[in-house]
Amino acid sequence: MRKGVFIKYFFLISVLIFTRQIGFPQPSDTLYMNAGWQICEKPFASYYRFGKIVIDTSWYYTGRVMDYYMNNTLQMDGRYSAQGEKDGDFWFFYPNGTPKASGAYTNNHRTGDWEYFYPNGKFQMKINYTGDDRNFTVLDFIDSTGKVLTKDSTGRFEMRVGTSIGMGTCRLEGGFKNGKRSGDWRYYAFIPSKNEEAMVIKEIYENGGLKKGNLYSPYSGMIETFKKDRDILRLSEYDKFRATEHFSKDRTSFRNTKDDQDLADFLINKKTPSFDVEGDSFEQSFVGVLKTLNTPAVLHYFNDPKKIYNGEVLINMSDSGDIEEIQITGNLSEKEKEYMLFFFKKFKNIHELMVENVGIDAYHKIYFYSVIFAEFIPNRYLDNFPESQFLFALLPYDKLREAVKEKIKEALKRKGKKEKKN
């Protein structure tokens, strides 16, 4: 639930009023969400949602909420109370439609027995929650080979969990003895730079109580010891609910960092987010276009490490300042081309090109390519740079390279003159 929002009136958004008989909702009526469960526009979506949102001094979901993968497979089905808390039975599913987990919530906390399954549909484990997500007991656990490791709340188990220390999702190995935490509980995080898992947390329990815990750096070993409970563990769906219930927004579409007026306009008034580059001249507007395109929120959609990008975009503006014609050539995939078209169509209020106070109707070219840093940066500095970086520019690549080299020559000349004076 998002609290303290600036909107002072009550509004109920019925994203979809549905019944159990509906197979799957129509995409035109959806609230789209990206891979991090932030509200986004359709091209960036990994999921879509149907439910009701109450927007008042707080924002929250109420009633039945259904989430879908983009292949129209149900991802979650559950209910929120009139006050915006998870309440009642919830079901979660894998992308292939196989049940993943099911159980009940009361006042936003998991309660009672929950059952979990592997992607092939086989039973994985049963966990009992006592109304506090932090306190649970693994009743039964069967590993992926079919071996029973925990029976009647005694034995070892393994599960995916979140953490409160910024390590993302971890693989937890732990144990219970007669329903109480016992032995080593080890958290393993995948470290991309090492392409392997590393232990980042170790806790030792005895008769249900924490005896000692250690935090580890994947690179330098143990960095901290603690003996009081740090409340580290988060359930596997924690990140999802933190994003959806706080109405997190995708910065690619919603660029307002001061407040959520852009998101409110989108949800209430169906106002599509745009890139406003209004300026006092065509040149000023075009600089705004390039600055917007060269932000991380846009560039990360063109990041195939196996590709050296090279191409151009030819555009023509309407009298209202929108881009009305777009021609893209170059080595983009179909998905990348879809992204690029979408980004260029979002620009608004581009100042008209003027010559002697007369508006000129003309096409304008923007280049895109991979900048190979080895062609610009001395070898001794290359360790501080990636191999390449996608870039939008007004100059073709060879002209950019010449311009940069000329700048370097000028800088060296100035440095030489300064040293002679000294």
MARNUMAR-144241 format. One record per residue: residue in three letters; x, y, z of N, C-alpha, C, CB in turn. Coordinates in steps of 0.1 Angstrom, whole numbers, plus 5000, padded with zeros to 4 digits. Glycine has a CB too. Example, Ala and Ser with C-alpha at 12.3 -4.5 7.8 and 13.67 -1.06 7.14 Angstrom:
residues 2
ALA513249435078512349555078513249675078511349555090
SER512849785071513749895071512950005079514149945057
This chain:
residues 422
MET500849885000500050005000500950125000499050005012
ARG500650224991501350344990500650444999501650394976
LYS501350515008500650605017501150755014500850575032
GLY500350845019500850985019500851045004502151005025
VAL500050994995500051034982499351174981499450934972
PHE499751244970499251384969497851394965500151454960
ILE497251294960495851304954494951304966495551174946
LYS493951404966493151434977491651384975493051584979
TYR491451314964490051274962490051124960489451334949
PHE488851064960488750924960488450874945487550874969
PHE489150774941488850724928489050574928489850784917
LEU488150504921488250354921488450324906486950294927
ILE489550254904489850214890489450064889491350234886
SER488550034880488149904877488949864865486649884875
VAL490149804867491049764856490249654848492449714861
LEU489549574856488749474849487749414860489549354843
ILE486449404857485549334865485349204858484149414866
PHE485649094866485748964859485048864868487148924857
THR484848744862484248634869485148514867482848604864
ARG484948404875485748284874485648224860485248184884
GLN484548254853484348184840485348244829482948204835
ILE485948364831486748424821488048334820487148564824
GLY488448294807489648224805490848304808489648164791
PHE491048414800492048504804491648644798493448464798
PRO492048754805491548884801492148934788491848984812
GLN491549034782491949084770493149184773490849154762
PRO494249174765495349264767495049414767496449234757
SER494049454760493749594758493249654772492649624748
ASP492849574781492349624794493349604805491049554797
THR494549584803495449534813496249654819496349434808
LEU496749624831497749704837499049624836497449734853
TYR500049674828501249604825502349624836501749644811
MET503149524838504249534847505449474841503849464861
ASN506649534845507949484839508449364848508949594839
ALA509649314845510149204852510349224867511549164846
GLY510449354871510549384885509249424891511549494887
TRP508149394884506749414889506449564891506549344902
GLN507149654883506849794883505849824871508149874881
ILE504949914874503949944863504650004852502850044869
CYS504349964840505050004828504050004816506249914825
GLU504650034804503850024792504149894785504250144782
LYS503249854776503149714771504549664765502149704761
PRO505249744757506549694752507549644762507149794743
PHE507449694774508449664784507949554794508849784792
ALA506749504792506049424801506549274801504549424799
SER506549214813506749074815505449014821507949044825
TYR504649094827503349044832502249144830503549024848
TYR501049104832499949204832498949164843499249204819
ARG498249264848497349244860495949294858498049314872
PHE495049224865493649264865493149274879492749174857
GLY492549384883492049404896491449544898493149374907
LYS491249584910490749714913491749794922489349704920
ILE491849924919492750004926491950114933493950064917
VAL492150144945491550254952492650364953491050214966
ILE492350484949493350594950492750704958493750644936
ASP493250714970492750824979494050884986491850764991
THR494050904999495350945005496350835005495051005019
SER495750715003496550595001496150524988496450495013
TRP497050454982496750374970496750224974497650404959
TYR495750144970495850004973494849924964495449984988
TYR495149794963494349704956493249654965495149584950
THR492049624960490949564967490249464959490049674973
GLY489749354965489049254958490049154951488149314948
ARG489449084942490248984935491349044925489348884927
VAL492548994926493649034917494148914910494749104925
MET494348924897494948814889496048864881493848754880
ASP497248804882498448834874498648724864499648854883
TYR499148774852499348684841500748704835498348694830
TYR501348594830502548604822502148654809503348464821
MET503048704801502748764788502248654778503948834782
ASN502448524781501948414773500448384777502748294774
ASN499848474785498448454790498248344800497548434778
THR499348294806499248194816499148264830500448104816
LEU498248214838497948274851499248264860496748204858
GLN499648374866500848374875500348374890501748494872
MET499348454893498848464906497348484906499548574914
ASP496648434916495248454918494948474933494348344912
GLY494448584937494248614952493348724954495548634959
ARG493148754967492248864971492848954981490948804976
TYR492449084979492849184989491549234996493549304982
SER491649265009490549315017490149455013490849305032
ALA489049505018488549635016489549745020487249665022
GLN490449705029491549795034492849775027491749765049
GLY492849685017494049675009495049575014494749805007
GLU494649485022495549375027495249245021495449365043
LYS496349165019496149035013495348955023497548965010
ASP494248895019493348825028492648705020492348915034
GLY492848585025492248475019493248385011491148515010
ASP492648295003493548204996494248264984492648084991
PHE495548224982496348274971496848154964497448374976
TRP496948164951497648054942498648124934496547984934
PHE499848054932500848104923501247994913502148144931
PHE501648034901501847934890503147964883500647934881
TYR503747864877504947874868504447924855505747744868
PRO505347964846504948014832504347904824506248064825
ASN504547774827503847674820502547634825504747544819
GLY502047704835500747684841500747584853499847634831
THR501947524856501947424867501847504880503347344866
PRO501147454890501047514903502447534910500047444912
LYS502647644916503947674922503747674937504547804917
ALA502747744942502547754957501047784959503447854963
SER500547754971499147784975499047784990498147694968
GLY498247884995497947895009497148015012499347895017
ALA497048055024496148165028496948275035495148115038
TYR496448395033496848515040495848565049497248625029
THR496248625060495448685070496148815074495048595082
ASN495448935072496049065075497449075069496149075090
ASN497549035057498849055049499948955052499349195052
HIS499648865061500648765065500248625061501048775080
ARG501148545057500848405054500548325067502048325047
THR499448255066499048175078498748035074497748245084
GLY498847945084498547805082499547735073497147795076
ASP499047625067499947545059499947585044499547395059
TRP501147605039501347635025502047515018502147765023
GLU501647495006502247384998502947444986501247274994
TYR504147384983505047434972505347314963506347494977
PHE505547344950505747244940506847274931504447214932
TYR507447174925508547194915507847224901509447064913
PRO508647284892508047314879507447194871509147374870
ASN507847074875507246954868505946914875508246844868
GLY505546984885504346954892504446864904503446894883
LYS505646814907505846724918505946804931507046644917
PHE505446744942505446814955506846844960504746724966
GLN507046964965508347004970508347014985508747144964
MET507447094991507447105006506147165011508647195010
LYS505947145024504847205031505447285043503847095036
ILE504947415044505447505054504247555062506247625048
ASN504447565075503447615084503847755088503147525096
TYR502947855086503247995090502248025102503048095078
THR502748105111502048135124501548275124502848105136
GLY501348335112500848475112501948575111500048505123
ASP503148535110504348615108505248555098505048645122
ASP505448625087506148565076507648525080506248655064
ARG508148585090509548555095509548425102510048665104
ASN508448385109508348265117507648155110507748285131
PHE508348055106507647945099508347815102507747965083
THR507747705099508247565102508147485089507647505114
VAL509247425084509147335073508647205078510547325066
LEU507447165074506947035079507446915071505347035079
ASP507446935058507946825049508646885038506746735044
PHE509746815034510546865022511046745014511646955026
ILE510846745001511346634992512246704982510246554985
ASP513446664980514346734970513946694956515846694973
SER514646754946514246744932514446594927515046834924
THR515246514934515446374930514346284936516846334934
GLY513546334945512446254951512846204965512146144942
LYS514046254970514446204983513846284994516046214984
VAL513246225004512646285015513746335025511546195023
LEU513846465027514846525036514246575049515646635029
THR513046615049512346665061511046595062512146815061
LYS510746535074509446465076509046505090509646315075
ASP507746545091507146585104508046695111506946465113
SER508446795104509146905109510546875115508346975120
THR511146765110512546735114513346695101512646615124
GLY514446765099515346735088515846865081514546655078
ARG516546845070517046955062516146995051518446915057
PHE516347115046515547165035516347265027514147225040
GLU515747305015516347405006515247485000517247334996
MET515347614999514347694993514947824988513147725003
ARG514247894979514648024974513948134983514248044959
VAL514748224988514248334996514948464992514548305011
GLY514248574997514948704996515648745008513848814992
THR516448845008517148895020516949045022518648855019
SER517149095034517049235037518349305036516449255051
ILE519449235030520749305030521149335016521749215037
GLY520249335006520549364993521249264984521349484993
MET521149134988521749034980520848964970522348924989
GLY519549024969518648964959518148834964519248954946
THR517748744955517248614958518348514961516348554947
CYS518248444972519348354976518748214977519948394990
ARG519648114977519247974979519547944994520047874970
LEU518547915002518747885016518747735019517647955024
GLU519847695026519847555031519747565046521247485026
GLY518747495052518547505066518047375072517647615070
GLY517747375085517247255091516247285103518347165095
PHE515447185106514547185118514747055125513047215113
LYS514547065138514446945147513246965156515846935155
ASN512346875154511046875162510347015161511346845177
GLY510447075149509747205147510547325150508447205154
LYS511747315155512547425159513747435150512947415174
ARG514247555147515347575138516547515145515647735136
SER517347455136518547375141519647375132518047225145
GLY520847375137522047365129522347485120521947245120
ASP523147465109523547575101522447615091524847535093
TRP522247745090521347795079522247875070520147885085
ARG522447835058523347905049522647965037524447805044
TYR522948085034522348155022523448175011521848305027
TYR523048124999523948134988523448224977524247994982
ALA524248324973523748414962524648384950523948564967
PHE523948404938524748394925525548524923523748354914
ILE526848504920527648624918528048624903528948614926
PRO527448714895527648714880529048724876526848824874
SER529848804883531248824880532048694881531948934888
LYS531648614890532348484892531648364885532348454907
ASN530348394880529548294874529348174883530248254861
GLU529148194896528948084905528348144918530348014908
GLU527848044926527248084939528348104949526247974944
ALA528048194959528948214970528048224983529848334968
MET528548174994527848195007527948335011528348095017
VAL526848395014526848535019526348555033525948625009
ILE525648455038525148455052525248315058523648515053
LYS525648305070525548175078525048205092527048115078
GLU523948135095523448145108523448005115521948195108
ILE523748005128523747875136522647885146525147855142
TYR521747785146520647775155520747655164519347765147
GLU520247665176520247565186518947565194521447565196
ASN518147465193516847455200515947575196517047445215
GLY516047615184515147725179515747865180513847715185
GLY516847875188517348015190518648035182517648035205
LEU518848165178520048195171521248205180519848335164
LYS522348125177523548125185524548235180524147985186
LYS524648235166525648325160525348335145527048275162
GLY525648445139525548465125526748535119524248535122
ASN527048505107528148575100527648625086529248485098
LEU528048745083527848805069529248785062527448945070
TYR529148755049530348725041530248815028530448575037
SER531448855024531648915011532048805001532649035011
PRO531448804989531948704979533348714975531048714967
TYR533948824979535348854974536348854986535348984967
SER535948894998536948905008536648825021537049055012
GLY535648735020535348655032534448715042536648615038
MET534548675055533648715065533948865068533848635078
ILE532748945069532849085072532149125085532349165060
GLU531349045090530649085102530048955109529449175099
THR530048965123529448865131528348925139530548795140
PHE527248855141526148905149525548795158525048965140
LYS524948825169524348725178522848755181525148725191
LYS522448875176521048905177520348885163520749045182
ASP519148845163518348825151518348945142516948775153
ARG518848935130518849055121517649065111520149045112
ASP516748975113515548975104515948975090514649095108
ILE516848885086517348885072516448825062518648815072
LEU515748725066514948645056513748715051514648515062
ARG513548705038512348755031511748635023512548885023
LEU510448625022509848525014510048544999508348515017
SER509948444991510248454977509448554970510048314971
GLU508148584974507348674967507448814973505848624968
TYR508348834982508448964989508749074980509548955000
ASP509749064971510049174961508849204952511249134953
LYS508149104948506949134940505949214947506248994935
PHE505549174959504549254966505049394971504149174979
ARG506349404974506849534977506749624965508349524981
ALA506949574953506849664941505349694938507449594929
THR504549584938503149614933502349684944502449474931
GLU502549664957501749724967502149864970501749644980
HIS503349904965503850044966503750114953505350044971
PHE503150044943502850104930504150164924501850214931
SER505150084924506450114918506250134903507550014921
LYS506950234898506750264883508050254876506150404882
ASP507950204864509150184855509650324850508750104843
ARG510950354853511450484850511650504835512850504857
THR511550404827511550424813510350504808511650294805
SER509250474814507950534810507650654819506850444810
PHE507850634832507450744841508650804847506550674853
ARG508950924841510250994844510251094855510751054831
ASN509051114860508851214871509351154884507351264872
THR510451214890511051164902510551244914512551164901
LYS509851354912509451434923508151384930509151584918
ASP507251334922505951284928505451174918504951394931
ASP504151134920503651034911502451084903503050914920
GLN502551214899501451274891501351204877501651424889
ASP502551174872502551104859501850964860503951084853
LEU502150894870501450764872499950784875502150684884
ALA499550884882498150904885497450944872497951024895
ASP498051024864497451064851497250944842498351164844
PHE498250854843498150724835497050634840499550654835
LEU496950624853495950534858494550594858496250494873
ILE494350714861493050774862492550834849493050884873
ASN493450914842493050984830493450914817493651124830
LYS494150794819494650724807495550804798493450674799
LYS496350894805497250974797498550904795497551104805
THR498950884783500150804779501350884782500050764765
PRO502350834790503550904792504250944780504450824802
SER504951054779505651104767506951164771504751204759
PHE507851184762509051254764508951394758510251184756
ASP508751494767508551634763509851704762507651704773
VAL510251744750511551804747511351954742512351724737
GLU510352014747510052154743511252244745508852214750
GLY511652324736512752424737512552544730514052354733
ASP513452634730513352764724513752764709514152874731
SER514352654705514752634691514852484688516252694689
PHE514952464675515052324670516252254676515052314655
GLU517352324676518652274681518452234696519752374680
GLN517852314704517652294718516752164720517052414725
SER515652154712514852034713515551914709513552054704
PHE516351924699517051804694518151754704517751824680
VAL518751854711519651814722518851734732520351934728
GLY517651784735516851704745516451564740515551784747
VAL516251554727515951414722517151324724515751424706
LEU518351374721519551294723519851264737520751364717
LYS519651364746519851334760518951234766519751464768
THR517651234761516651134765517050994760515351174761
LEU517450984748517750854742518950794748517950874727
ASN519950884753521150834758521150814773522350924754
THR519950794779519850764793519850614795518550834799
PRO520350564807520350424810518950354808520850394824
ALA517850434811516550374810516250334796515550474815
VAL516850394786516550364772517650274767516550494763
LEU518950304770520050234764520050084768521350294768
HIS519550044780519649904784518849814776519349894799
TYR517949864767517149784758517949744745515949854754
PHE519149804744520049774732521449724738520149894723
ASN521449614743522649574751523049424748522449584766
ASP522849384735523349254731524849254731522749204717
PRO525549174740527049184741527649124728527549114753
LYS526949044721527548974709527449064696526848844707
LYS526849174698526549254686527249394686525049284685
ILE527749424674528349564672527249634664529749564665
TYR526549724671525449794665525849894655524549854676
ASN525049914645525350014635524050044627526549974625
GLY523650164627522450204619522050344620521250114624
GLU520850384615520450514616518950524616520950594603
VAL518450644621516950664621516650794614516450674636
LEU515750784604515350904597514050944601515350874581
ILE513851074606512551114612512151244605512751134627
ASN510751264606510151394601509151434611509551374587
MET509051564615508151604625506851664619508851714634
SER505851654627504551724623504651864628503351644629
ASP503651944624503552084628503352094643502452154621
SER502851994650502551994664503751964672501451904668
GLY504851914666506051884673506251734676506151964685
ASP505351654670505451504672506251454660504051444673
ILE506851334663507551264652506451184644508751174657
GLU506251214631505151144624505751044614504351244617
GLU506951054610507550954601508850904607507751014587
ILE509050774607510250714613510650594604509950654627
GLN511950604599512550494591513750454598512850544576
ILE513850324601514950264609515750164600514550204622
THR516950184599517850084592518950044601518350144578
GLY519449924600520549884608520349744613520749974620
ASN521249694621521249554625520549534639522749504626
LEU519349574639518549554651517649434650517649674654
SER517449364661516449254661515049314660516649164674
GLU514149224657512749274656512249344669511749164652
LYS512649284680512249334693512949474696512649234704
GLU514249484692514949604694514349714685516449584691
LYS513949674673513349774664512049824670513149714650
GLU511249724676510049764682510249864693509349634688
TYR511249834702511649934712511950074707512749874721
MET512850074696513250204691512150284685514350174681
LEU511250214678510050284672509250344684509250184664
PHE509050264694508250304705508850434712508150194716
PHE510150434714510850544720510650674712512350514723
PHE510850664699510850784690509450834690511350754676
LYS508450754690507050794690506650864702506050684687
LYS507350854713507050914726507451064727507650844737
PHE508251114717508751254718507651344714509951274709
LYS507451454722506451554720507151694720505351544730
ASN506451794713506851934714508251964709506651984728
ILE508651894698509951924692509852054684510451814683
HIS510652154687510552284681510752274666511652384687
GLU510052344658510152344644511452404639508952414637
LEU512052344629513252394623512852524615513952294613
MET513552634619513252764613514452824605512852864624
VAL514152874593515152944585514553084582515652864573
GLU515153194587514553324585513153334588514853374570
ASN512753274600511453284605510453204597510953424606
VAL510953114589510053024581510252884585510353044565
GLY509252814588509352674592509752584580508052624598
ILE510652494582511152404572510752264574512752414570
ASP510152204564509752064565510951984560508452034557
ALA511551904568512751834564512951704572514051924566
TYR513651614567513951494574515251514582514151364564
HIS515351444593516551454602517051314605516151534615
LYS518351304606518951174608519651164621519951144597
ILE519351054628520051024641520750894639519151024653
TYR522050884642522750754641522750684654524250784636
PHE522850554653523150474665524150364662521850404670
TYR525050344672526150244670526750204683527150304660
SER527550104683528350064694529750144694528649914694
VAL529950214704531250284705532250194711531150414715
ILE533350164703534350074707535450154714535049994695
PHE535550144727536350224735537850214732536150204750
ALA538250094727539650084723540050174712539949934719
GLU539150224704539350314693539450464698538350304683
PHE539150484710539150624716540050644728537750664719
ILE540150534736540850544749542150484749539950484760
PRO543250544754544550484755544450354763545550574762
ASN545350254759545250124764545350114779546350034758
ARG546150204785546350204799545150234807547450304803
TYR544050294801542850324808541650234805542450464804
LEU541850134796540750054791540149964801541249964780
ASP540949934812540349844822539149914830541449814833
ASN539150044828538050124835536850144826538550264839
PHE536850084814535650094805535249964800536150184793
PRO533949954797533449834790534049824776531849824790
GLU533849714770534449694757533749784747534249544752
SER532449804748531649894739530449944747531249814726
GLN529850054741528650114746527750164735529050234756
PHE526450124736525550164726525350314728524150094727
LEU525150394716525050534717524250584705526450604717
PHE523350694708522750764697523550894695521250804701
ALA523650934683524451054680524051124667525951014679
LEU524451254665524151324653525251304643524051474656
LEU526351254647527551224638527551084634528851274644
PRO527951044622528250904619529550864627528450884604
TYR529750734628530750684637532150734633530750534637
ASP532450734620533850774615534050924618533950744600
LYS532951004617533151144620533251174635531851224615
LEU532551084643532751094657534151064661531751004665
ARG534750954655536050914659537051024655536450784651
GLU536851084643537751194639537651314649537451244625
ALA536451344653536251464662536851434675534751494663
VAL536751314681537351284694538851294693536851144698
LYS539451234682540851234680541351384680541251164668
GLU540651464673541051604672540951674685540151684662
LYS539951644693539851694707541051654715538551654713
ILE541451524714542551474721543851544717542751324719
LYS544051564704545251644699545351784705545251644684
GLU544151844705544151984710544451984725542752044708
ALA543951884732544251884747545651854749543351764753
LEU546351774741547751744743548551864740548151624734
LYS548151944730548852064726548852164738548352124713
ARG547652184743547452274754548352234766546052284758
LYS548352104768549152044780550652074777548951894781
GLY551052054764552552074761552952224763552752034747
LYS552052314758552352454760552352494774551252534753
LYS551552444782551452474797552752424803550252414803
GLU553252304799554452254805555652334802554652104801
LYS555652384789556852474785556852604793556752504770
LYS555652664795555652784803556152764817554252834804
ASN555952644823556352614836557852574836555552504842
